[in-house]
Amino acid sequence: MVEDFSRLEVNAYGEVLHFSVSIGVAEMSSSDQSGNDLLRGAEQGLKDAIEQGREQAIFATPPVQLPETESAAAD
């Protein structure tokens, strides 16, 4: 899909327009509490795609859930 956009040409007012696209993809995980968590994952994938250059689709990996330490649990 990303490559299809890069080949797309649109003629507008005598100008040829070219497009690039960056896409962030996320999958809902068991730790997600709501759709907002899913959207945050997709947003992070989009940010990663933009940082890595144009015409990228990045699948966001869910953040690693670290086990609570005893000192954190006591707080």
C-alpha positions as CSV (number, residue, x, y, z in Angstrom):
1,M,0.0,0.0,0.0
2,V,2.8,2.4,0.9
3,E,4.5,1.8,-2.5
4,D,1.2,2.4,-4.3
5,F,0.9,5.9,-2.8
6,S,4.5,6.7,-3.9
7,R,3.6,6.0,-7.5
8,L,0.4,8.0,-7.4
9,E,0.4,11.2,-9.5
10,V,-2.5,13.7,-9.4
11,N,-2.8,16.5,-11.9
12,A,-4.2,19.6,-10.2
13,Y,-4.3,23.1,-11.8
14,G,-1.5,22.1,-14.2
15,E,0.8,20.8,-11.5
16,V,1.7,17.1,-10.9
17,L,1.4,16.2,-7.3
18,H,3.3,13.2,-5.7
19,F,2.5,11.7,-2.4
20,S,4.3,9.9,0.4
21,V,2.7,8.1,3.3
22,S,3.8,7.0,6.8
23,I,1.6,4.5,8.6
24,G,1.5,3.4,12.2
25,V,-0.2,0.0,12.9
26,A,-1.1,-1.4,16.3
27,E,-2.7,-4.5,17.7
28,M,-4.8,-4.5,20.8
29,S,-3.1,-6.4,23.6
30,S,-4.5,-8.0,26.7
31,S,-3.0,-5.1,28.8
32,D,-4.9,-2.5,26.8
33,Q,-7.7,-1.0,28.9
34,S,-9.5,0.9,26.2
35,G,-9.5,1.9,22.5
36,N,-7.4,4.9,23.5
37,D,-4.5,2.5,24.4
38,L,-4.8,1.0,20.9
39,L,-4.7,4.5,19.4
40,R,-1.6,5.4,21.5
41,G,0.1,2.3,20.1
42,A,-0.8,3.3,16.5
43,E,0.4,6.9,17.1
44,Q,3.7,5.5,18.4
45,G,4.1,3.4,15.3
46,L,3.4,6.5,13.2
47,K,6.0,8.5,15.0
48,D,8.5,5.7,14.5
49,A,7.6,5.6,10.8
50,I,8.1,9.3,10.4
51,E,11.5,9.2,12.2
52,Q,12.7,6.3,10.1
53,G,11.9,8.2,6.8
54,R,9.1,8.5,4.4
55,E,7.1,5.7,2.8
56,Q,7.1,3.4,5.8
57,A,4.5,1.3,7.6
58,I,5.6,0.5,11.1
59,F,3.8,-2.1,13.3
60,A,4.0,-0.8,16.9
61,T,5.0,-3.3,19.5
62,P,3.2,-3.1,22.8
63,P,5.4,-1.7,25.6
64,V,7.1,-4.3,27.7
65,Q,5.3,-4.7,31.0
66,L,8.0,-4.9,33.7
67,P,7.2,-6.7,36.9
68,E,6.6,-4.4,39.9
69,T,9.5,-4.3,42.3
70,E,8.9,-4.7,46.0
71,S,9.8,-1.0,46.7
72,A,7.4,0.2,44.0
73,A,4.6,-2.0,45.3
74,A,5.1,-0.5,48.8
75,D,4.6,3.1,47.6
